[in-house]
């Protein structure tokens, strides 16, 4: 029989651990059952969550909980859901929970509070001790054998840009990685191609898993290593968590240089428009809540370029109509260049990312520059995108001509 006494403040840490593991399950298939190992000498309860290797992805997350007291005559370990362990501990009264581990009953756990309240759980999955023992030292062994390391310090300035592109991915449930070079952070999906200028301090190009970026915001220094830097090891200091992850195959779809050139507006037929950033967002807000989500999935609007109208009023029409509702607004525009063969044309612009993940990036600038081809009769021009440039970014958005 072993006895463990643990403060409920440590149970809160275990709950944070379980939540972290759940968030990491988007990168690797972590088991809901975790390995608990008692270190009687150090008065620690070690907890390990492991993801079974799948498509090249793997993960191991660990936490060491402080104990008030620990006594054991033999080695104590068991497999149980951290959520179940924390739930049972929180069901009994008092600030300190006493847990009895009955080895005669396959390590049945009994949680007792300061009164006579108690809850019992039976771990229903066992693993060979040699497997668990290897798990307890794996992260330390990895640290001792890392090669070709790249360290991304906590709160690195590029993290803000990485988070923007990660949020962009979530908007469409898009699977992909973010490319990081010495001077840029890049990503793409079916609605947007983005390259943000940023001195990253890296010498080599890296591809960072988009789900992992969300975890990086809470991590300390992250060490990427291995072939193509597809492995990472890090701590989450405010939670006392250590983790090692191995990413699956690279999911990256940023266009090649030749493809980018084919998407950019053609130099022979285009207009370049300047709009005030604040005016643009004020105009787009007017469309919120008017249209059905199914028909307005990409928050698309039509923008009309009319040379005579803009010359006369300094405004261009922004509108949308889904046959059930319609909205018309007018946006101040300044024409910087006009080489369009058409005096008037309109195009559809998706604003999902502009008003969402990329909004803070755009708001770094008082004005935005848009360049659009105006020749809708040419299939090649029809497929070229809208170029939106800011002080730090080049954004290519798809368009449809009318």
Buried (B, 14 or more C-beta within 10 A) or exposed (E): EBBBBBBBEBBEBBBBBBEBBBBBBBBBBBBBBBBBBBBBEEBBBBBBBBBEEEEEBBBBBBBBBBBBEBEBEEEBBBBBBBBBBBBBBBEBEEEBBBBBBBBEEEBBBBBBBEEEEBBEBEBEEEBEEEEBBEBBEBBEEBEEEEEEEBEBEBEBEBBBBBBBBBBBBEBBEBEBBBBBBEEBBBBBBEBBBBBBEBEBBBEEEBBBBBBBBBBBEBBBBBBBBBEBBBBBBBBBEEBBBBBBBBBBEBEBBBBEEEEBEBBBBBEEBBBBBEBBBEBBBEBBEEBEEEBEEEEBEBBBBBBBBBBEBBEEEEBBBBBBEBEEBEBEBBBBBEBEEBBBBBEEBBBBBBBBBBBBBBBEBBEEBEBBBBBBBBBBEBEEBBBBBBBBBBEBBBBBBBBBBE
